[in-house]
C-alpha cells in the first residue's frame, strides 16, 4: 500500500507540481513503509514530550516575530491555535489520568490533531523538496522576482539578495531574459521593494533596459497578479517565478489559483532563518487551502479514531 501511494504521489507531481496533494500521498506512503521501524519510537513517551516541546518553542519563536509586524492576523491566530493544541497534548502525556474515560477521549483527540499537523508539515517539506529537486526548464523570456522585506536603511535583506542572485542566474541561462522586480512599499519605508531590487541589479551590471518595475504589490498574491498585467502588456510568452526555496510551493499554488501556468525556481535561504520561514509558509498554505484542510482533518480524524479503538 505504501509503495502504491508513492506511485500516486509521483503521478500527481508529474501532472502538476504546484499542489500539495502529491506531498500528502508521498508522506503517507513513506509513513506506511517505515511504520515497523518508527512505531516502537512513537511508544516512547519521553521522546514524544521532547518533540512536542521543541515544536512549541519553534512555534512561539516564529509567532512572536510575526506578531510584531502583523498583530492579530489570521496567520498569527492560526499559529497560536497550534501552540495551544501542542501544549494541551504535552500536558496529556503526563500523569495517571489516562485510565479515565474523559482523558482517554482527550488523548485520542490530541493524537488526531498532532498527527494531522505533522502530516501536513511532512507533505509541505516533501512537495517543496521535489519542486527544488526538479526545477522548471526554459527557455523563459521573463523572470519574475518576488520582493521581500527591506532592512531599515532600505537595502535588501539577505533573503531578498538570494532571490535577486537567483534571478540573475536564471536570466543569464535564458538568453538574458527580462527581469520583473515586484514589491511595493511597506509602512515606515521610504522606497519600494522594487526600487531597492532594481538598484541591486544595476549594481550587479544588469542593464536598465532589462529590468521592469512592479512597485504596487503588497502581498505574494498581488506580486503575481500585477506582474501578470505587465506580462500581458509586454506580450511575454514564457514567464518563471523566482522566490525563496521555502516559498516556492505557496507562490506557485497562488499562481495556479489565478489560473497562471507559471512554474517557480527557489533561491537559497540562510539556515538560521529557514525553520521560521518554513513554519510561516506552511501556515500560509493551510490558510490558502483551508476548506480542503478542514475536510482532510475530518477524514483523518475518523480513520485515526477507528485505528485507536
TORLORO-554745 format. One record per residue (C-alpha): residue in three letters; x, y, z. Coordinates in steps of 0.5 Angstrom, whole numbers, padded with zeros to 4 digits, always signed. Example, Ala and Ser with C-alpha at 12.3 -4.5 7.8 and 13.67 -1.06 7.14 Angstrom:
<pabas>
ALA+0025-0009+0016/SER+0027-0002+0014/
</pabas>
This chain:
<pabas>
UNK+0000+0000+0000/UNK+0006+0005+0002/UNK+0009+0004-0005/UNK+0002+0005-0009/UNK+0002+0011-0005/UNK+0009+0014-0007/UNK+0007+0012-0014/UNK+0000+0016-0014/UNK+0005+0022-0011/UNK+0010+0021-0017/UNK+0004+0022-0022/UNK+0001+0028-0018/UNK+0007+0031-0018/UNK+0009+0030-0025/UNK+0002+0032-0027/UNK+0002+0039-0024/UNK+0008+0040-0018/UNK+0004+0046-0016/UNK+0000+0043-0011/UNK+0001+0040-0004/UNK-0003+0034-0005/UNK+0002+0030-0008/UNK+0006+0031-0002/UNK+0001+0028+0003/UNK+0000+0022-0001/UNK+0008+0021-0001/UNK+0008+0023+0006/UNK+0003+0017+0008/UNK+0007+0012+0003/UNK+0013+0014+0007/UNK+0010+0013+0014/UNK+0007+0006+0012/UNK+0013+0004+0009/UNK+0017+0006+0015/UNK+0012+0004+0020/UNK+0015-0002+0023/UNK+0021+0002+0025/UNK+0018+0008+0028/UNK+0012+0005+0032/UNK+0017+0003+0037/UNK+0020+0010+0038/UNK+0013+0013+0038/UNK+0011+0009+0044/UNK+0017+0012+0048/UNK+0013+0018+0052/UNK+0019+0022+0053/UNK+0021+0022+0046/UNK+0014+0025+0045/UNK+0015+0030+0050/UNK+0022+0033+0047/UNK+0019+0033+0040/UNK+0013+0037+0043/UNK+0017+0042+0047/UNK+0021+0043+0041/UNK+0015+0044+0037/UNK+0012+0049+0042/UNK+0019+0053+0043/UNK+0019+0054+0035/UNK+0012+0056+0034/UNK+0013+0061+0040/UNK+0019+0064+0037/UNK+0016+0064+0030/UNK+0009+0067+0032/UNK+0013+0073+0037/UNK+0017+0075+0030/UNK+0010+0076+0026/UNK+0006+0079+0032/UNK+0011+0085+0032/UNK+0009+0086+0024/UNK+0002+0083+0023/UNK-0001+0084+0030/UNK-0007+0079+0030/UNK-0007+0077+0023/UNK-0010+0070+0021/UNK-0003+0067+0021/UNK-0002+0069+0028/UNK-0008+0067+0030/UNK-0007+0060+0027/UNK+0000+0059+0030/UNK-0003+0061+0037/UNK-0008+0055+0036/UNK-0002+0051+0034/UNK+0001+0053+0040/UNK-0005+0051+0045/UNK-0006+0045+0042/UNK+0001+0042+0042/UNK+0001+0045+0050/UNK-0005+0041+0051/UNK-0003+0035+0048/UNK+0004+0036+0052/UNK+0000+0036+0059/UNK-0004+0030+0057/UNK+0002+0026+0056/UNK+0003+0027+0064/UNK+0000+0023+0070/UNK-0004+0017+0071/UNK-0011+0020+0069/UNK-0010+0016+0062/UNK-0014+0011+0066/UNK-0020+0015+0066/UNK-0025+0016+0060/UNK-0025+0023+0059/UNK-0018+0024+0059/UNK-0018+0018+0054/UNK-0022+0022+0049/UNK-0018+0028+0050/UNK-0012+0024+0049/UNK-0014+0021+0042/UNK-0017+0028+0040/UNK-0010+0030+0042/UNK-0006+0025+0038/UNK-0011+0026+0032/UNK-0009+0034+0032/UNK-0002+0033+0033/UNK-0001+0027+0028/UNK-0005+0031+0022/UNK-0001+0037+0024/UNK+0005+0033+0023/UNK+0003+0030+0017/UNK+0002+0037+0014/UNK+0009+0039+0015/UNK+0012+0033+0012/UNK+0007+0034+0006/UNK+0010+0041+0005/UNK+0017+0039+0006/UNK+0016+0034+0001/UNK+0013+0038-0004/UNK+0018+0043-0003/UNK+0024+0039-0004/UNK+0021+0036-0010/UNK+0020+0042-0013/UNK+0027+0044-0012/UNK+0030+0038-0014/UNK+0026+0038-0021/UNK+0026+0046-0023/UNK+0023+0048-0029/UNK+0027+0048-0035/UNK+0027+0054-0040/UNK+0027+0058-0045/UNK+0024+0063-0041/UNK+0023+0070-0044/UNK+0022+0074-0037/UNK+0024+0072-0030/UNK+0019+0075-0024/UNK+0023+0076-0018/UNK+0018+0077-0012/UNK+0020+0082-0007/UNK+0021+0081+0001/UNK+0022+0086+0007/UNK+0028+0091+0007/UNK+0033+0093+0012/UNK+0031+0099+0016/UNK+0036+0103+0011/UNK+0032+0101+0005/UNK+0037+0096+0003/UNK+0035+0089+0001/UNK+0036+0083+0007/UNK+0040+0077+0006/UNK+0033+0073+0004/UNK+0032+0078-0002/UNK+0039+0079-0004/UNK+0039+0071-0005/UNK+0033+0072-0009/UNK+0036+0077-0014/UNK+0042+0073-0014/UNK+0038+0067-0017/UNK+0034+0071-0021/UNK+0041+0074-0025/UNK+0043+0067-0026/UNK+0036+0065-0029/UNK+0036+0071-0033/UNK+0043+0069-0036/UNK+0041+0062-0037/UNK+0036+0064-0041/UNK+0039+0069-0046/UNK+0039+0075-0042/UNK+0031+0075-0040/UNK+0028+0081-0038/UNK+0027+0081-0030/UNK+0021+0084-0027/UNK+0022+0086-0020/UNK+0016+0086-0016/UNK+0015+0089-0009/UNK+0011+0095-0006/UNK+0012+0100+0000/UNK+0012+0097+0007/UNK+0009+0102+0012/UNK+0015+0106+0015/UNK+0020+0105+0009/UNK+0022+0111+0004/UNK+0022+0107-0002/UNK+0019+0101-0005/UNK+0022+0094-0005/UNK+0022+0094-0013/UNK+0026+0100-0013/UNK+0031+0097-0008/UNK+0031+0091-0012/UNK+0033+0095-0018/UNK+0039+0099-0015/UNK+0042+0092-0013/UNK+0041+0089-0020/UNK+0044+0096-0023/UNK+0050+0095-0018/UNK+0051+0088-0021/UNK+0052+0090-0028/UNK+0044+0088-0030/UNK+0043+0094-0036/UNK+0037+0098-0034/UNK+0033+0096-0040/UNK+0033+0089-0038/UNK+0029+0091-0031/UNK+0022+0092-0031/UNK+0019+0095-0024/UNK+0012+0093-0021/UNK+0012+0097-0015/UNK+0005+0097-0012/UNK+0004+0090-0010/UNK+0004+0089-0002/UNK+0003+0081-0002/UNK+0005+0075-0006/UNK-0002+0075-0009/UNK-0001+0082-0011/UNK+0006+0080-0014/UNK+0003+0075-0018/UNK-0003+0079-0020/UNK+0000+0086-0022/UNK+0006+0082-0025/UNK+0002+0078-0030/UNK-0001+0085-0032/UNK+0006+0087-0034/UNK+0007+0080-0038/UNK+0000+0081-0042/UNK+0002+0088-0044/UNK+0009+0087-0046/UNK+0007+0080-0049/UNK+0012+0076-0046/UNK+0010+0068-0047/UNK+0014+0064-0042/UNK+0015+0067-0035/UNK+0018+0064-0029/UNK+0018+0066-0022/UNK+0024+0067-0017/UNK+0023+0067-0010/UNK+0026+0063-0004/UNK+0026+0056-0003/UNK+0021+0055+0003/UNK+0016+0060-0001/UNK+0016+0057-0008/UNK+0011+0052-0007/UNK+0006+0057-0004/UNK+0008+0062-0009/UNK+0006+0057-0015/UNK+0000+0055-0011/UNK-0002+0062-0011/UNK-0001+0063-0019/UNK-0005+0056-0020/UNK-0010+0059-0016/UNK-0010+0065-0021/UNK-0010+0060-0027/UNK-0003+0062-0029/UNK+0001+0057-0032/UNK+0008+0059-0028/UNK+0013+0055-0025/UNK+0018+0057-0020/UNK+0025+0057-0018/UNK+0028+0057-0011/UNK+0033+0061-0008/UNK+0037+0059-0002/UNK+0035+0061+0005/UNK+0040+0062+0011/UNK+0040+0056+0015/UNK+0038+0061+0021/UNK+0032+0063+0018/UNK+0030+0057+0015/UNK+0026+0054+0020/UNK+0022+0060+0022/UNK+0021+0062+0015/UNK+0018+0054+0013/UNK+0013+0055+0019/UNK+0011+0061+0017/UNK+0010+0059+0010/UNK+0006+0052+0012/UNK+0001+0056+0016/UNK+0000+0061+0010/UNK-0001+0054+0005/UNK-0006+0052+0011/UNK-0010+0059+0010/UNK-0010+0059+0003/UNK-0013+0052+0002/UNK-0017+0052+0009/UNK-0023+0048+0006/UNK-0019+0042+0004/UNK-0015+0042+0010/UNK-0022+0042+0014/UNK-0025+0036+0010/UNK-0018+0033+0011/UNK-0018+0034+0018/UNK-0025+0030+0019/UNK-0023+0024+0015/UNK-0016+0024+0018/UNK-0020+0024+0025/UNK-0025+0019+0023/UNK-0019+0014+0021/UNK-0014+0015+0027/UNK-0020+0014+0032/UNK-0022+0008+0029/UNK-0015+0005+0029/UNK-0014+0007+0036/UNK-0021+0003+0038/
</pabas>
